[in-house]
Amino acid sequence: MKRNFISILAVLALIGLLGLAEMSIPKAFAQATAGLDHLVEPGAPERIATGFGYTEGPVWHPDGYLLFSDIFGNTIHKWTPDGAAEIFRSPSGHSNGLTFDRQGRLIACEHSNRRISRTELDGTIVTLADTYDGKRLNSPNDAVVKSDGSIYFTDPPTGLTAKYGVPGIQELAFRGVYRILPDGKTLELLVDNIHDPNGLAFSPDEKVLYIADGTRILAFNVQPDGTLANRRSFVSLSGWMDGIKVDVDGNLYVTTFNRLVVEICDSTGKHLGSIATPEATSNCAFGGADNKTLFITAERSVYRIRLRVQGIPVLPDSITADTAVDKLATSWGSIKVSR
């Protein structure tokens, strides 16, 4: 009887330890891997906010704050460097990817509203695209704005489920990649045969568009008219590719929603190394006053880590000549500053 009682206590203790391990998320998980010393400052990702449902779509505003989506919470949050996080918009249409257009207006990929929205500077929210060829979009996932004002976005059916949006019927027979022309009205289908289009980002010179597709990243040449050509497989990595960002040197920072890392590849597709994180990553964004902080959304939390290289800013005029990596650069894709 005594032996059985001790065995029961041992089992209960083990269950308790497992429960604590599951609930506890360490603030620092692991140091960036060797080989990234020229890109990443020593140290580990710092957790700056936690307790959300599922974080996604981080974007830094030059006024000094970070916006990010909580898909499960149907909310966009605003985080400031003093550590405060507050509600920016709720409900958010179960928003996923966020970015800003050239005028600093928030662009949101909304799952449950099945649209791309724009928040005007006065706070009014307008729909930029919600149908194609008379049928509702699937559930826009991520977006990037080109220097001419065109908005490129992916449209998988992820948000047509109760987990990531609201249950719905996929009306389109494909999962598309689109662009909204600078007039803010014309929607153009660019690609209709990608299995799982997700995160996307331009190369520094905007001549290449990278698109996450499952365990690989595709690359397309961006034609002078903005259309895409020369589709090719750029790199295949372990894990399911999610959000992508590119720094001024052309390196790709790739999140993988089923692995606890941010993968980094150079512009040739060579894998340089991984940044380890305590939770599986979903997206990332460059920010901070010098655009050398990488913000990482990962499951219930948001992390940051300092870099040695600047990221391409969402709003290119937001980096001054004092903080620009190249003080003579004037074109979008490095850092746009005055001579």
C-alpha positions in Angstrom: 0.0 0.0 0.0 2.8 2.4 1.0 4.6 1.6 -2.3 1.5 2.3 -4.3 1.0 5.6 -2.5 4.6 6.7 -3.2 4.1 5.7 -6.9 0.9 7.9 -7.1 2.8 10.8 -5.5 5.6 10.4 -8.1 3.1 10.4 -10.9 1.4 13.5 -9.6 4.7 15.3 -9.1 5.7 14.5 -12.7 2.3 15.8 -14.0 2.8 19.0 -12.0 6.3 19.5 -13.4 5.1 18.9 -17.0 2.3 21.4 -16.4 4.7 24.1 -15.1 7.0 23.5 -18.0 4.1 24.0 -20.4 2.9 27.2 -18.8 6.4 28.7 -18.2 8.0 30.4 -21.2 11.6 31.5 -20.5 12.5 35.1 -21.2 15.7 34.1 -22.9 15.9 30.7 -24.7 19.2 30.5 -26.6 21.9 32.6 -28.0 21.9 33.2 -31.8 23.7 30.5 -33.6 27.4 30.7 -34.6 27.9 32.2 -38.0 25.5 35.1 -37.5 28.0 37.4 -35.6 28.0 39.8 -38.5 24.2 40.1 -38.5 23.0 39.5 -34.9 24.2 41.1 -31.7 25.3 38.7 -28.9 22.4 37.5 -26.7 19.1 35.9 -27.0 15.6 37.1 -28.0 14.0 39.2 -25.2 10.3 38.6 -24.5 8.6 42.0 -24.5 5.0 41.0 -24.3 3.0 37.9 -23.7 -0.4 36.5 -22.8 -2.0 36.8 -26.2 -3.9 34.2 -28.2 -1.7 34.0 -31.4 0.5 36.9 -32.4 1.2 37.8 -36.0 1.8 40.7 -38.5 4.2 43.0 -36.6 5.0 46.4 -38.1 7.0 49.3 -36.7 5.8 52.8 -36.9 8.5 55.6 -37.0 6.6 57.4 -34.2 8.1 54.8 -32.0 5.6 51.9 -31.5 4.9 48.4 -32.7 1.6 47.1 -34.0 0.8 43.4 -34.1 -2.2 41.2 -34.6 -3.6 38.7 -32.1 -5.5 36.5 -34.5 -7.3 34.4 -31.9 -8.1 37.5 -29.9 -9.5 39.4 -32.9 -7.4 42.4 -31.9 -4.6 44.6 -33.1 -2.3 45.6 -30.2 0.0 48.6 -29.9 3.3 48.2 -28.0 5.6 51.0 -26.9 9.2 50.8 -25.6 8.1 51.6 -22.1 6.7 48.0 -22.1 3.0 49.0 -22.3 0.7 47.1 -24.7 -2.8 48.4 -25.4 -5.6 47.7 -27.7 -5.3 49.5 -31.0 -8.3 48.1 -32.8 -10.9 45.5 -31.7 -12.5 43.7 -33.4 -9.8 43.5 -36.1 -11.5 41.1 -38.5 -9.1 38.5 -37.2 -6.3 40.4 -38.9 -3.1 38.7 -39.8 -0.4 40.6 -41.7 0.0 44.4 -41.2 2.0 47.0 -43.0 1.9 50.7 -43.9 1.4 52.4 -47.3 3.5 55.3 -48.5 1.3 57.7 -46.6 1.6 55.9 -43.3 -1.9 54.4 -43.4 -2.3 51.0 -41.9 -2.9 48.1 -44.3 -4.4 45.0 -42.8 -5.1 41.5 -44.1 -8.4 40.5 -42.4 -9.3 36.9 -42.2 -12.9 37.0 -41.1 -13.8 40.0 -43.3 -12.0 38.4 -46.2 -10.5 41.7 -47.3 -7.6 44.1 -47.4 -8.4 47.2 -45.4 -6.8 50.6 -45.0 -7.1 52.7 -41.9 -7.2 56.3 -42.9 -5.2 58.9 -40.9 -8.5 60.0 -39.3 -9.2 56.4 -38.1 -11.8 55.6 -40.8 -11.4 52.0 -42.1 -12.1 51.4 -45.8 -12.1 48.2 -47.9 -9.5 48.1 -50.7 -10.2 44.6 -52.0 -12.6 41.9 -50.9 -13.7 40.2 -54.2 -12.1 39.0 -57.4 -14.1 38.2 -60.5 -17.3 38.5 -58.5 -16.2 36.0 -55.8 -15.1 36.7 -52.3 -11.4 36.5 -51.5 -10.3 33.5 -49.4 -8.7 35.2 -46.4 -5.8 37.6 -47.1 -2.7 36.6 -45.2 0.2 38.9 -45.6 1.0 42.1 -47.6 3.9 44.2 -48.7 3.9 47.7 -50.3 6.1 48.5 -53.3 7.7 51.9 -53.6 5.1 52.9 -56.3 2.3 52.4 -53.8 1.2 49.0 -55.2 0.1 46.5 -52.5 1.0 42.9 -53.0 -0.7 40.3 -50.9 -1.3 36.5 -50.5 -4.7 34.9 -50.2 -4.8 31.3 -48.8 -8.0 30.0 -47.2 -6.5 29.7 -43.7 -9.0 32.2 -42.2 -12.0 30.2 -43.4 -11.8 28.1 -40.1 -13.1 28.8 -36.6 -9.5 28.7 -35.3 -8.1 31.5 -37.5 -11.2 33.4 -38.4 -14.8 32.3 -39.1 -16.0 29.2 -40.9 -16.6 29.9 -44.6 -16.8 28.5 -48.1 -13.9 29.1 -50.4 -15.5 30.7 -53.5 -12.3 31.0 -55.6 -10.8 27.8 -57.1 -7.3 28.9 -56.3 -5.0 30.5 -53.7 -3.8 33.7 -55.3 -1.2 36.3 -55.1 -2.5 39.8 -56.0 -1.6 43.4 -56.2 -3.7 46.5 -55.7 -2.6 49.2 -58.1 -1.6 52.6 -56.7 -5.1 53.9 -57.5 -6.3 51.9 -54.5 -9.1 50.4 -56.5 -7.8 48.1 -59.3 -7.1 44.5 -58.2 -4.9 42.3 -60.4 -4.3 38.6 -60.0 -0.6 37.8 -60.4 -0.3 34.1 -59.6 -3.0 31.5 -59.2 -1.0 28.2 -58.9 0.9 28.4 -55.6 -0.1 25.7 -53.1 0.1 27.7 -49.9 1.1 31.4 -50.5 2.0 33.0 -47.2 4.6 35.7 -46.3 6.2 37.8 -48.9 8.9 40.5 -49.3 10.8 42.4 -51.9 14.6 42.3 -52.4 16.2 45.7 -51.7 16.1 46.8 -55.3 12.5 45.5 -55.7 13.6 43.4 -58.7 12.7 40.1 -56.9 9.6 39.2 -54.9 9.9 36.3 -52.4 6.9 34.3 -51.4 6.6 31.6 -48.8 5.0 28.4 -50.0 5.1 25.5 -47.5 8.6 24.3 -46.8 10.1 26.5 -49.6 10.4 30.1 -50.7 9.7 31.0 -54.2 11.3 33.9 -56.1 9.8 35.8 -59.0 11.3 38.5 -61.1 9.4 41.8 -60.8 8.8 43.1 -64.3 8.9 46.9 -65.1 5.1 46.9 -65.2 4.9 45.2 -61.7 3.8 41.8 -62.9 5.8 38.6 -62.0 7.9 36.3 -64.1 10.6 33.6 -64.0 9.1 31.7 -61.1 11.7 29.5 -59.3 12.4 27.8 -56.1 14.7 30.0 -54.1 15.4 27.9 -51.0 13.9 25.0 -49.1 14.1 24.9 -45.3 13.0 22.6 -42.5 9.6 23.7 -41.2 6.6 25.6 -42.7 7.6 29.0 -44.0 5.6 32.0 -42.7 6.5 35.7 -42.5 9.5 37.0 -44.4 11.5 40.2 -44.1 14.6 41.4 -45.9 17.5 43.6 -44.6 19.4 46.2 -46.6 22.0 43.7 -47.6 19.4 41.4 -49.1 19.4 38.8 -46.4 16.1 37.1 -45.7 14.7 36.5 -42.2 12.2 33.7 -42.4 9.8 32.6 -39.6 8.6 29.0 -39.4 5.3 28.5 -37.5 6.0 24.9 -36.5 9.7 25.5 -35.4 11.3 27.6 -32.7 13.6 29.6 -35.0 13.9 32.5 -37.4 16.0 31.2 -40.3 18.4 33.6 -42.1 19.5 33.2 -45.7 21.5 35.4 -47.9 20.4 36.7 -51.3 21.7 33.6 -53.1 19.6 31.3 -50.9 22.5 30.1 -48.7 21.4 29.3 -45.2 23.5 31.4 -42.8 22.0 30.3 -39.5 19.1 30.4 -37.1 17.9 32.6 -34.3 16.5 30.3 -31.6 13.2 31.4 -29.9 11.2 30.0 -26.9 8.0 29.7 -29.0 7.3 28.8 -32.6 7.6 31.9 -34.8 5.0 33.4 -37.1 6.3 36.7 -38.4 8.9 39.4 -37.9 9.6 43.1 -38.5 12.4 45.5 -38.3 12.1 48.6 -36.1 13.5 50.8 -33.5 15.0 54.3 -34.1 17.8 52.8 -36.3 15.8 49.9 -37.7 18.2 47.4 -36.3 15.8 45.7 -33.9 14.1 42.5 -35.1 10.7 42.1 -33.6 9.4 38.5 -33.7 5.8 37.3 -33.1 5.7 33.8 -31.8 2.6 32.0 -30.6 1.4 33.9 -27.4 4.3 36.4 -27.3 6.4 39.1 -28.9 10.2 39.1 -28.8 13.0 41.4 -30.0 16.7 41.0 -30.7 19.3 43.5 -31.8 20.9 43.3 -35.2 24.1 44.7 -36.7 22.4 45.5 -40.0 19.4 47.6 -40.8 16.2 46.2 -42.1 14.4 47.7 -45.1 12.0 50.2 -43.5 8.3 50.0 -44.2 8.3 53.8 -44.5 11.5 54.6 -46.2 11.6 58.3 -45.3 11.5 57.4 -41.6 15.2 56.7 -41.3 17.3 59.9 -41.2 20.7 60.6 -42.6 22.1 60.2 -39.1 20.9 56.6 -38.8 21.1 55.5 -42.4 23.6 52.7 -43.2 24.5 54.5 -46.4 24.3 58.3 -46.1 24.4 58.7 -49.9 21.6 56.2 -50.6 18.6 57.8 -52.2 16.7 54.9 -53.7 14.1 52.7 -52.1 15.5 49.4 -51.1 18.6 50.5 -49.2 17.6 53.4 -47.0 16.1 56.5 -48.6 17.6 59.7 -47.3 18.6 63.1 -48.5 22.0 63.8 -49.9 
